[in-house]
Amino acid sequence: PDNFETLLGNQIFEPCSAFSQSSFGWTSPLPEGFEDLTRSFGQRVLFAAKIEDKVIPATAVKDLVSEKSSQFANLDGNRPSAKQRQQFKEAAFDELLPRALSKHRQILAYIDPLAGLLVINSAVAADVERFVNYLRMTLGSLEITRIDGGLSVIQLFTQWLKRGQAPQGFELADACDLIDLETGASVACRKISLRNSEILAHLDAGKVCAKIRLTWAQTLSFTIDKDLVL
């Protein structure tokens, strides 16, 4: 929408409060010091989300629960029940949360209206889902369908290996994952020519390629899997 940046500004990132475990919001996709929430490149619009998660070590919770359980046993003369230990765990979590360390990360994305694409720079399914849901809430509505690579992509990768040639502009690099769709058996090939006879033997035995490493324009190498995740 024309007011995209304004809508993002209505849901800008706010740091976690003392008693909140996580926070999500929109931030500038540009280096520190910039406040713009979007940057346009032609028709494409770059934007970003910021996530803060407080990290409480499981050992810290366990130690505090043990301490509370011991205090209960000394006062009551009986060991706490499972329900009481769960209550101690919840109390320990609430007690530790204000002192927990925070982890911050940024997720970049861009919208290409001409191609009808929303591209999110994350391979973590939970983060992608959270990003899309928050964007939908920010915009009020969002009709979106994930590109499904599926079997056709696997077949495409396998064809490239069999003929020893990637699409125009790309070259086969030095890594791939092969899998037997019936048995689930897999082979991870690393630092090896993808024209190697051993790889062809695996393909002849019925395995297919689920992940492949390519080089673009002799300058950029990347790995792409069957879900089209880089």
Disulfide bonds with the S-S distance in Angstrom:
none
